[in-house]
Amino acid sequence: MAKFVMNGPIETRRQALGFMSSRINYERASAGKYSAGGFKLQRMRRLLDLLDNPQHQLPTIHIAGTKGKGSTAVMIAEMLSAAGYTTGLFTSPHVSEFEERMRVDGVGPSELELVSLLNAVIEPVRTMERSPDSMSPTYFELATAMAWLYFVRKEAQFVVLGNRLSQIAAEKGGIIKSGIPVFSGVDGRESQAVVEEICRTRGAPLYELGRDFHLSGRSVCRWGELANRPGDALGCAQLVDVSTPWRNWSDVPLSLAGDHQAINAAVSLAVVDWLDHGGHLVSPSAVHRGMARLEWPLRIEVLGAKPTVVVDAAHNTASAAALIRTLNSEFEARQRILVFAVTSDKDVAGLLRQLVPQFDTIILTQYVNNPRAVPTEELAAVFQKTFDRPAISAADPLEAWNTASALAKRDDLICITGSFFLAAEVRELIGGRSLLAVRT
């Protein structure tokens, strides 16, 4: 890894990002270096201690799980912001710009703020590196610490964290604490039993989807209907009905497609209702405004019509299954074209077996801005061993997008998926803004 040397303080955004890039980054590490052993809770705690523990100064809503963290986090943050609370939101990874990871009421740090935040953490980093155990914070840990400082400086009234907390905790249940309520939307009895046992052991009140709060209905707007509406009249992807111990909700607008997002909305509404019941008032109008204006890139995001273009960050079997269900139930197409790339530590053959039967044309590629991509030729070899049908190979996302665009007719659907990094690169190539969202 290249060393970043500065004789004085950081002065520009470019220098700040250069310093960040010099740190170990497990989002970019190759599969051989990517292991749970690299995430040390002790190191994160030490860094925050040296910064006077900014995380203890703010009310925080933690979200953990294998999928849906970011979507749930942004829903809660939007509703709280719409209710007038200064709300910090931390998510990772970012789609285009580093500053997306830390936002207050939707706004990330300016260049001056980013430089100031990084200068604030440099001396604690050097202190840690001079310690006998030579702890050196990672990219993710620095980003997390900078976010906490940003939220404190902006005097956030709430902070919502939808990051991969499981990577810096001994277990996903590591965020569960005595007396702090837990809202769970997990499916599967085994997973539910684990959450129930941790909550019981630690004395944390538990509210479960299907027992304490319910997704009682949803009305889906098919993309074929939405695509015929002009401009701001596109409308929402779905309307959801949710009942909680404190309130019944009807026709809450949700700009994200899929039944899995309806479940995330149910969890989010239950959390906001609990806060409202406890005195942090969130009016029904604020809930509707927050949910209506919600935009969350790369989650079955529609970037084009005629042909329909969908980008999605699905990278495991659970998220791929959610994508397939949504395409089958909410999108119409004469033929479907899949653009697929994947990360080397994923179940490549398993993802292909899940996705390929749902598409008429397959284009295999590799993303270029992250070294963890499976090379196109290796991906093609796996494909040939798994399927008795042809696939098109493209050297990079640009070639893959150009090929898909040339093949697609007006009534077709192009879906780009298999990796967050592929979806992000193609989204940037297209330069589009989500069409499947409510404008306010």
Stockholm file with secondary structure:
# STOCKHOLM 1.0

chainA/1-440         MAKFVMNGPIETRRQALGFMSSRINYERASAGKYSAGGFKLQRMRRLLDLLDNPQHQLPTIHIAGTKGKGSTAVMIAEMLSAAGYTTGLFTSPHVSEFEERMRVDGVGPSELELVSLLNAVIEPVRTMERSPDSMSPTYFELATAMAWLYFVRKEAQFVVLGNRLSQIAAEKGGIIKSGIPVFSGVDGRESQAVVEEICRTRGAPLYELGRDFHLSGRSVCRWGELANRPGDALGCAQLVDVSTPWRNWSDVPLSLAGDHQAINAAVSLAVVDWLDHGGHLVSPSAVHRGMARLEWPLRIEVLGAKPTVVVDAAHNTASAAALIRTLNSEFEARQRILVFAVTSDKDVAGLLRQLVPQFDTIILTQYVNNPRAVPTEELAAVFQKTFDRPAISAADPLEAWNTASALAKRDDLICITGSFFLAAEVRELIGGRSLLAVRT
#=GR chainA/1-440 SS CCCCCCSSCCCSHHHHHHHHHTSCCTTTSCGGGCCGGGCCHHHHHHHHHHTTCGGGGSCEEECCSSSSHHHHHHHHHHHHHHTTCCEEEECSSCSSCGGGGEEETTBCCCHHHHHHHHHHHHHHHHHHHHSTTCCCCCHHHHHHHHHHHHHHHTTCSEEEECSCGGGGSSSGGGGCCTTCCEEECCCSHHHHHHHHHHHHHHTCCEEEBTTTBEEEEEEECCHHHHTTSCGGGGCCSEEEEEECSSCEEEEEEECSCSHHHHHHHHHHHHHHHHHHHTTCCCCHHHHHHHHHTCCCTTSSEEEETTTEEEECCCCSHHHHHHHHHHHHHHCCCSSEEEEECCBTTSCHHHHHHHHGGGCSEEEECCCSSCTTBCCHHHHHHHHHHHCSSCCEECSSHHHHHHHHHHHCCTTCEEEEESCHHHHHHHHHHHTCCCSSSCCC
#=GC SS_cons         CCCCCCSSCCCSHHHHHHHHHTSCCTTTSCGGGCCGGGCCHHHHHHHHHHTTCGGGGSCEEECCSSSSHHHHHHHHHHHHHHTTCCEEEECSSCSSCGGGGEEETTBCCCHHHHHHHHHHHHHHHHHHHHSTTCCCCCHHHHHHHHHHHHHHHTTCSEEEECSCGGGGSSSGGGGCCTTCCEEECCCSHHHHHHHHHHHHHHTCCEEEBTTTBEEEEEEECCHHHHTTSCGGGGCCSEEEEEECSSCEEEEEEECSCSHHHHHHHHHHHHHHHHHHHTTCCCCHHHHHHHHHTCCCTTSSEEEETTTEEEECCCCSHHHHHHHHHHHHHHCCCSSEEEEECCBTTSCHHHHHHHHGGGCSEEEECCCSSCTTBCCHHHHHHHHHHHCSSCCEECSSHHHHHHHHHHHCCTTCEEEEESCHHHHHHHHHHHTCCCSSSCCC
//
